[in-house]
Amino acid sequence: MIRHIVFFKLKDNSKDNKQRIKDIILPLKDKINVIKFYQVGINFSNEDRAYDLALVSDFDSVDDLESYAVHPEHLKVISQLKSELATTKVIDFEY
């Protein structure tokens, strides 16, 4: 299994905006069939090093992760969020 984790820091990190961004990301789980597990969480930590949202997703293989990365629905979400993001961090690993 492959785990894909993304951290999102938003330009506007208000509670309502965090929920709005989560609502944009979450539906991908029902639109891309190679996703085996998909969870989006809103951070509640007040630490300076904290990010605003996290995405955790699982795939059967690296090929499936790569398929997800270029899937039109995923690319659409990336396009929607690009101007909203201050920064992102990602980690992919096999388990």
Chimera marker file (.cmm) of the C-alpha trace (Angstrom):
<marker_set name="trace">
<marker id="1" x="0.000" y="0.000" z="0.000" r="1" g="1" b="0" radius="0.5"/>
<marker id="2" x="1.030" y="3.572" z="-0.684" r="1" g="1" b="0" radius="0.5"/>
<marker id="3" x="0.151" y="6.378" z="1.704" r="1" g="1" b="0" radius="0.5"/>
<marker id="4" x="-0.028" y="9.934" z="0.345" r="1" g="1" b="0" radius="0.5"/>
<marker id="5" x="-0.199" y="12.768" z="2.884" r="1" g="1" b="0" radius="0.5"/>
<marker id="6" x="-0.534" y="16.443" z="1.999" r="1" g="1" b="0" radius="0.5"/>
<marker id="7" x="-0.477" y="19.390" z="4.400" r="1" g="1" b="0" radius="0.5"/>
<marker id="8" x="-2.132" y="22.632" z="3.321" r="1" g="1" b="0" radius="0.5"/>
<marker id="9" x="-1.433" y="26.124" z="4.661" r="1" g="1" b="0" radius="0.5"/>
<marker id="10" x="-4.091" y="28.531" z="3.455" r="1" g="1" b="0" radius="0.5"/>
<marker id="11" x="-3.799" y="32.239" z="2.764" r="1" g="1" b="0" radius="0.5"/>
<marker id="12" x="-7.138" y="32.680" z="4.557" r="1" g="1" b="0" radius="0.5"/>
<marker id="13" x="-7.162" y="30.282" z="7.478" r="1" g="1" b="0" radius="0.5"/>
<marker id="14" x="-10.522" y="31.321" z="8.904" r="1" g="1" b="0" radius="0.5"/>
<marker id="15" x="-12.735" y="28.523" z="10.179" r="1" g="1" b="0" radius="0.5"/>
<marker id="16" x="-15.259" y="28.993" z="7.359" r="1" g="1" b="0" radius="0.5"/>
<marker id="17" x="-12.577" y="28.963" z="4.671" r="1" g="1" b="0" radius="0.5"/>
<marker id="18" x="-10.952" y="25.825" z="6.060" r="1" g="1" b="0" radius="0.5"/>
<marker id="19" x="-14.322" y="24.078" z="5.879" r="1" g="1" b="0" radius="0.5"/>
<marker id="20" x="-14.892" y="25.376" z="2.343" r="1" g="1" b="0" radius="0.5"/>
<marker id="21" x="-11.515" y="24.019" z="1.192" r="1" g="1" b="0" radius="0.5"/>
<marker id="22" x="-12.206" y="20.668" z="2.874" r="1" g="1" b="0" radius="0.5"/>
<marker id="23" x="-15.534" y="20.538" z="1.025" r="1" g="1" b="0" radius="0.5"/>
<marker id="24" x="-13.701" y="21.059" z="-2.280" r="1" g="1" b="0" radius="0.5"/>
<marker id="25" x="-11.122" y="18.319" z="-1.630" r="1" g="1" b="0" radius="0.5"/>
<marker id="26" x="-13.262" y="15.621" z="0.001" r="1" g="1" b="0" radius="0.5"/>
<marker id="27" x="-15.498" y="14.653" z="-2.968" r="1" g="1" b="0" radius="0.5"/>
<marker id="28" x="-12.494" y="13.309" z="-4.892" r="1" g="1" b="0" radius="0.5"/>
<marker id="29" x="-12.840" y="10.071" z="-2.935" r="1" g="1" b="0" radius="0.5"/>
<marker id="30" x="-16.046" y="9.315" z="-4.838" r="1" g="1" b="0" radius="0.5"/>
<marker id="31" x="-14.749" y="10.420" z="-8.240" r="1" g="1" b="0" radius="0.5"/>
<marker id="32" x="-11.428" y="8.571" z="-8.552" r="1" g="1" b="0" radius="0.5"/>
<marker id="33" x="-11.668" y="4.805" z="-8.268" r="1" g="1" b="0" radius="0.5"/>
<marker id="34" x="-7.981" y="4.108" z="-7.485" r="1" g="1" b="0" radius="0.5"/>
<marker id="35" x="-8.374" y="5.769" z="-4.077" r="1" g="1" b="0" radius="0.5"/>
<marker id="36" x="-8.624" y="3.113" z="-1.356" r="1" g="1" b="0" radius="0.5"/>
<marker id="37" x="-8.792" y="5.428" z="1.669" r="1" g="1" b="0" radius="0.5"/>
<marker id="38" x="-9.343" y="9.181" z="1.746" r="1" g="1" b="0" radius="0.5"/>
<marker id="39" x="-9.618" y="11.496" z="4.713" r="1" g="1" b="0" radius="0.5"/>
<marker id="40" x="-9.382" y="15.281" z="5.031" r="1" g="1" b="0" radius="0.5"/>
<marker id="41" x="-8.997" y="16.902" z="8.437" r="1" g="1" b="0" radius="0.5"/>
<marker id="42" x="-9.035" y="20.460" z="9.698" r="1" g="1" b="0" radius="0.5"/>
<marker id="43" x="-6.277" y="21.304" z="12.143" r="1" g="1" b="0" radius="0.5"/>
<marker id="44" x="-7.189" y="22.598" z="15.611" r="1" g="1" b="0" radius="0.5"/>
<marker id="45" x="-3.640" y="23.170" z="16.911" r="1" g="1" b="0" radius="0.5"/>
<marker id="46" x="-2.588" y="26.772" z="17.537" r="1" g="1" b="0" radius="0.5"/>
<marker id="47" x="1.129" y="26.086" z="17.118" r="1" g="1" b="0" radius="0.5"/>
<marker id="48" x="3.017" y="28.323" z="14.683" r="1" g="1" b="0" radius="0.5"/>
<marker id="49" x="4.358" y="25.278" z="12.828" r="1" g="1" b="0" radius="0.5"/>
<marker id="50" x="0.857" y="23.842" z="12.281" r="1" g="1" b="0" radius="0.5"/>
<marker id="51" x="-0.762" y="23.601" z="8.870" r="1" g="1" b="0" radius="0.5"/>
<marker id="52" x="-4.468" y="24.247" z="8.309" r="1" g="1" b="0" radius="0.5"/>
<marker id="53" x="-5.639" y="21.009" z="6.695" r="1" g="1" b="0" radius="0.5"/>
<marker id="54" x="-4.292" y="17.541" z="6.027" r="1" g="1" b="0" radius="0.5"/>
<marker id="55" x="-5.198" y="14.972" z="3.405" r="1" g="1" b="0" radius="0.5"/>
<marker id="56" x="-4.417" y="11.301" z="4.007" r="1" g="1" b="0" radius="0.5"/>
<marker id="57" x="-5.038" y="8.868" z="1.173" r="1" g="1" b="0" radius="0.5"/>
<marker id="58" x="-4.068" y="5.298" z="0.338" r="1" g="1" b="0" radius="0.5"/>
<marker id="59" x="-3.478" y="3.567" z="-2.973" r="1" g="1" b="0" radius="0.5"/>
<marker id="60" x="-2.667" y="-0.014" z="-3.923" r="1" g="1" b="0" radius="0.5"/>
<marker id="61" x="0.447" y="0.961" z="-5.876" r="1" g="1" b="0" radius="0.5"/>
<marker id="62" x="2.698" y="3.791" z="-7.025" r="1" g="1" b="0" radius="0.5"/>
<marker id="63" x="1.038" y="3.452" z="-10.441" r="1" g="1" b="0" radius="0.5"/>
<marker id="64" x="-2.351" y="4.133" z="-8.845" r="1" g="1" b="0" radius="0.5"/>
<marker id="65" x="-0.954" y="7.182" z="-7.027" r="1" g="1" b="0" radius="0.5"/>
<marker id="66" x="0.453" y="8.452" z="-10.313" r="1" g="1" b="0" radius="0.5"/>
<marker id="67" x="-2.903" y="7.824" z="-11.997" r="1" g="1" b="0" radius="0.5"/>
<marker id="68" x="-4.607" y="9.860" z="-9.253" r="1" g="1" b="0" radius="0.5"/>
<marker id="69" x="-2.076" y="12.671" z="-9.666" r="1" g="1" b="0" radius="0.5"/>
<marker id="70" x="-3.003" y="13.220" z="-13.317" r="1" g="1" b="0" radius="0.5"/>
<marker id="71" x="-6.704" y="12.394" z="-13.064" r="1" g="1" b="0" radius="0.5"/>
<marker id="72" x="-8.834" y="15.240" z="-14.522" r="1" g="1" b="0" radius="0.5"/>
<marker id="73" x="-10.915" y="15.579" z="-11.332" r="1" g="1" b="0" radius="0.5"/>
<marker id="74" x="-7.758" y="15.891" z="-9.221" r="1" g="1" b="0" radius="0.5"/>
<marker id="75" x="-6.265" y="18.436" z="-11.628" r="1" g="1" b="0" radius="0.5"/>
<marker id="76" x="-9.513" y="20.414" z="-11.456" r="1" g="1" b="0" radius="0.5"/>
<marker id="77" x="-9.282" y="20.622" z="-7.662" r="1" g="1" b="0" radius="0.5"/>
<marker id="78" x="-5.622" y="21.648" z="-7.837" r="1" g="1" b="0" radius="0.5"/>
<marker id="79" x="-6.563" y="24.407" z="-10.254" r="1" g="1" b="0" radius="0.5"/>
<marker id="80" x="-9.357" y="25.594" z="-7.937" r="1" g="1" b="0" radius="0.5"/>
<marker id="81" x="-7.080" y="25.694" z="-4.902" r="1" g="1" b="0" radius="0.5"/>
<marker id="82" x="-3.879" y="27.090" z="-6.399" r="1" g="1" b="0" radius="0.5"/>
<marker id="83" x="-4.632" y="30.730" z="-5.558" r="1" g="1" b="0" radius="0.5"/>
<marker id="84" x="-5.911" y="29.781" z="-2.070" r="1" g="1" b="0" radius="0.5"/>
<marker id="85" x="-2.744" y="28.086" z="-0.851" r="1" g="1" b="0" radius="0.5"/>
<marker id="86" x="0.175" y="29.716" z="0.919" r="1" g="1" b="0" radius="0.5"/>
<marker id="87" x="2.142" y="26.458" z="0.828" r="1" g="1" b="0" radius="0.5"/>
<marker id="88" x="1.801" y="22.684" z="0.818" r="1" g="1" b="0" radius="0.5"/>
<marker id="89" x="3.962" y="19.792" z="1.972" r="1" g="1" b="0" radius="0.5"/>
<marker id="90" x="3.701" y="16.191" z="0.837" r="1" g="1" b="0" radius="0.5"/>
<marker id="91" x="5.031" y="12.802" z="1.814" r="1" g="1" b="0" radius="0.5"/>
<marker id="92" x="4.483" y="9.503" z="0.013" r="1" g="1" b="0" radius="0.5"/>
<marker id="93" x="5.555" y="6.188" z="1.489" r="1" g="1" b="0" radius="0.5"/>
<marker id="94" x="4.984" y="2.476" z="1.211" r="1" g="1" b="0" radius="0.5"/>
<marker id="95" x="3.659" y="0.483" z="4.144" r="1" g="1" b="0" radius="0.5"/>
<link id1="1" id2="2" r="1" g="1" b="0" radius="0.2"/>
<link id1="2" id2="3" r="1" g="1" b="0" radius="0.2"/>
<link id1="3" id2="4" r="1" g="1" b="0" radius="0.2"/>
<link id1="4" id2="5" r="1" g="1" b="0" radius="0.2"/>
<link id1="5" id2="6" r="1" g="1" b="0" radius="0.2"/>
<link id1="6" id2="7" r="1" g="1" b="0" radius="0.2"/>
<link id1="7" id2="8" r="1" g="1" b="0" radius="0.2"/>
<link id1="8" id2="9" r="1" g="1" b="0" radius="0.2"/>
<link id1="9" id2="10" r="1" g="1" b="0" radius="0.2"/>
<link id1="10" id2="11" r="1" g="1" b="0" radius="0.2"/>
<link id1="11" id2="12" r="1" g="1" b="0" radius="0.2"/>
<link id1="12" id2="13" r="1" g="1" b="0" radius="0.2"/>
<link id1="13" id2="14" r="1" g="1" b="0" radius="0.2"/>
<link id1="14" id2="15" r="1" g="1" b="0" radius="0.2"/>
<link id1="15" id2="16" r="1" g="1" b="0" radius="0.2"/>
<link id1="16" id2="17" r="1" g="1" b="0" radius="0.2"/>
<link id1="17" id2="18" r="1" g="1" b="0" radius="0.2"/>
<link id1="18" id2="19" r="1" g="1" b="0" radius="0.2"/>
<link id1="19" id2="20" r="1" g="1" b="0" radius="0.2"/>
<link id1="20" id2="21" r="1" g="1" b="0" radius="0.2"/>
<link id1="21" id2="22" r="1" g="1" b="0" radius="0.2"/>
<link id1="22" id2="23" r="1" g="1" b="0" radius="0.2"/>
<link id1="23" id2="24" r="1" g="1" b="0" radius="0.2"/>
<link id1="24" id2="25" r="1" g="1" b="0" radius="0.2"/>
<link id1="25" id2="26" r="1" g="1" b="0" radius="0.2"/>
<link id1="26" id2="27" r="1" g="1" b="0" radius="0.2"/>
<link id1="27" id2="28" r="1" g="1" b="0" radius="0.2"/>
<link id1="28" id2="29" r="1" g="1" b="0" radius="0.2"/>
<link id1="29" id2="30" r="1" g="1" b="0" radius="0.2"/>
<link id1="30" id2="31" r="1" g="1" b="0" radius="0.2"/>
<link id1="31" id2="32" r="1" g="1" b="0" radius="0.2"/>
<link id1="32" id2="33" r="1" g="1" b="0" radius="0.2"/>
<link id1="33" id2="34" r="1" g="1" b="0" radius="0.2"/>
<link id1="34" id2="35" r="1" g="1" b="0" radius="0.2"/>
<link id1="35" id2="36" r="1" g="1" b="0" radius="0.2"/>
<link id1="36" id2="37" r="1" g="1" b="0" radius="0.2"/>
<link id1="37" id2="38" r="1" g="1" b="0" radius="0.2"/>
<link id1="38" id2="39" r="1" g="1" b="0" radius="0.2"/>
<link id1="39" id2="40" r="1" g="1" b="0" radius="0.2"/>
<link id1="40" id2="41" r="1" g="1" b="0" radius="0.2"/>
<link id1="41" id2="42" r="1" g="1" b="0" radius="0.2"/>
<link id1="42" id2="43" r="1" g="1" b="0" radius="0.2"/>
<link id1="43" id2="44" r="1" g="1" b="0" radius="0.2"/>
<link id1="44" id2="45" r="1" g="1" b="0" radius="0.2"/>
<link id1="45" id2="46" r="1" g="1" b="0" radius="0.2"/>
<link id1="46" id2="47" r="1" g="1" b="0" radius="0.2"/>
<link id1="47" id2="48" r="1" g="1" b="0" radius="0.2"/>
<link id1="48" id2="49" r="1" g="1" b="0" radius="0.2"/>
<link id1="49" id2="50" r="1" g="1" b="0" radius="0.2"/>
<link id1="50" id2="51" r="1" g="1" b="0" radius="0.2"/>
<link id1="51" id2="52" r="1" g="1" b="0" radius="0.2"/>
<link id1="52" id2="53" r="1" g="1" b="0" radius="0.2"/>
<link id1="53" id2="54" r="1" g="1" b="0" radius="0.2"/>
<link id1="54" id2="55" r="1" g="1" b="0" radius="0.2"/>
<link id1="55" id2="56" r="1" g="1" b="0" radius="0.2"/>
<link id1="56" id2="57" r="1" g="1" b="0" radius="0.2"/>
<link id1="57" id2="58" r="1" g="1" b="0" radius="0.2"/>
<link id1="58" id2="59" r="1" g="1" b="0" radius="0.2"/>
<link id1="59" id2="60" r="1" g="1" b="0" radius="0.2"/>
<link id1="60" id2="61" r="1" g="1" b="0" radius="0.2"/>
<link id1="61" id2="62" r="1" g="1" b="0" radius="0.2"/>
<link id1="62" id2="63" r="1" g="1" b="0" radius="0.2"/>
<link id1="63" id2="64" r="1" g="1" b="0" radius="0.2"/>
<link id1="64" id2="65" r="1" g="1" b="0" radius="0.2"/>
<link id1="65" id2="66" r="1" g="1" b="0" radius="0.2"/>
<link id1="66" id2="67" r="1" g="1" b="0" radius="0.2"/>
<link id1="67" id2="68" r="1" g="1" b="0" radius="0.2"/>
<link id1="68" id2="69" r="1" g="1" b="0" radius="0.2"/>
<link id1="69" id2="70" r="1" g="1" b="0" radius="0.2"/>
<link id1="70" id2="71" r="1" g="1" b="0" radius="0.2"/>
<link id1="71" id2="72" r="1" g="1" b="0" radius="0.2"/>
<link id1="72" id2="73" r="1" g="1" b="0" radius="0.2"/>
<link id1="73" id2="74" r="1" g="1" b="0" radius="0.2"/>
<link id1="74" id2="75" r="1" g="1" b="0" radius="0.2"/>
<link id1="75" id2="76" r="1" g="1" b="0" radius="0.2"/>
<link id1="76" id2="77" r="1" g="1" b="0" radius="0.2"/>
<link id1="77" id2="78" r="1" g="1" b="0" radius="0.2"/>
<link id1="78" id2="79" r="1" g="1" b="0" radius="0.2"/>
<link id1="79" id2="80" r="1" g="1" b="0" radius="0.2"/>
<link id1="80" id2="81" r="1" g="1" b="0" radius="0.2"/>
<link id1="81" id2="82" r="1" g="1" b="0" radius="0.2"/>
<link id1="82" id2="83" r="1" g="1" b="0" radius="0.2"/>
<link id1="83" id2="84" r="1" g="1" b="0" radius="0.2"/>
<link id1="84" id2="85" r="1" g="1" b="0" radius="0.2"/>
<link id1="85" id2="86" r="1" g="1" b="0" radius="0.2"/>
<link id1="86" id2="87" r="1" g="1" b="0" radius="0.2"/>
<link id1="87" id2="88" r="1" g="1" b="0" radius="0.2"/>
<link id1="88" id2="89" r="1" g="1" b="0" radius="0.2"/>
<link id1="89" id2="90" r="1" g="1" b="0" radius="0.2"/>
<link id1="90" id2="91" r="1" g="1" b="0" radius="0.2"/>
<link id1="91" id2="92" r="1" g="1" b="0" radius="0.2"/>
<link id1="92" id2="93" r="1" g="1" b="0" radius="0.2"/>
<link id1="93" id2="94" r="1" g="1" b="0" radius="0.2"/>
<link id1="94" id2="95" r="1" g="1" b="0" radius="0.2"/>
</marker_set>
